[in-house]
Amino acid sequence: MMCCKKLVQLLGRHSFIGGRAIILGGVTIGERATIGAGAVVTKDVPAGAVVAGVPAKPLN
């Protein structure tokens, strides 16, 4: 029998996620964070950060 973990995504207030962005399970997005269009988010994004790319990396 296979067992699956429930993966939770947390999204902070006033965050923006661009079109076709992919956010993997268990990743937390901080408040006022911006995710660029088409980004693949594999790690937590701190509050106020701007990330983009594959995998997503900070721009500021």
C-alpha positions as CSV (number, residue, x, y, z in Angstrom):
1,M,0.0,0.0,0.0
2,M,1.4,3.4,-0.9
3,C,1.3,6.4,1.4
4,C,1.1,10.0,0.4
5,K,1.9,13.1,2.4
6,K,-0.5,16.0,2.2
7,L,1.5,18.9,0.8
8,V,0.4,22.4,1.9
9,Q,1.0,25.6,0.1
10,L,0.9,28.9,2.0
11,L,0.3,32.1,0.2
12,G,0.9,35.5,2.0
13,R,-1.4,38.5,1.6
14,H,-0.9,40.9,-1.3
15,S,1.3,38.4,-3.2
16,F,1.2,38.3,-7.0
17,I,1.7,35.1,-9.1
18,G,2.3,35.5,-12.8
19,G,0.6,33.4,-15.4
20,R,1.7,29.8,-15.9
21,A,3.9,29.9,-12.8
22,I,4.3,26.5,-11.1
23,I,4.6,26.4,-7.3
24,L,5.6,23.0,-5.9
25,G,3.9,21.5,-2.9
26,G,5.1,22.5,0.6
27,V,6.4,25.9,-0.6
28,T,5.5,29.1,1.3
29,I,5.1,32.4,-0.5
30,G,5.7,35.4,1.8
31,E,3.5,38.6,2.0
32,R,3.9,41.0,-0.9
33,A,6.1,38.6,-2.9
34,T,6.0,38.6,-6.7
35,I,6.4,35.4,-8.8
36,G,7.3,36.0,-12.4
37,A,5.2,34.5,-15.3
38,G,6.3,30.9,-16.1
39,A,8.5,30.6,-13.0
40,V,9.0,27.2,-11.3
41,V,9.1,27.8,-7.5
42,T,10.9,25.0,-5.7
43,K,11.9,26.8,-2.5
44,D,10.2,29.2,0.0
45,V,10.0,32.8,-1.2
46,P,10.5,35.4,1.6
47,A,8.2,38.4,2.1
48,G,8.7,41.2,-0.4
49,A,10.9,39.2,-2.7
50,V,10.7,39.2,-6.5
51,V,11.5,35.8,-8.1
52,A,11.5,34.5,-11.7
53,G,13.1,31.8,-13.8
54,V,13.4,28.0,-13.9
55,P,14.0,27.4,-11.1
56,A,12.9,30.6,-9.6
57,K,15.7,32.8,-8.2
58,P,15.5,36.2,-6.5
59,L,15.8,39.3,-8.8
60,N,16.2,41.9,-6.1
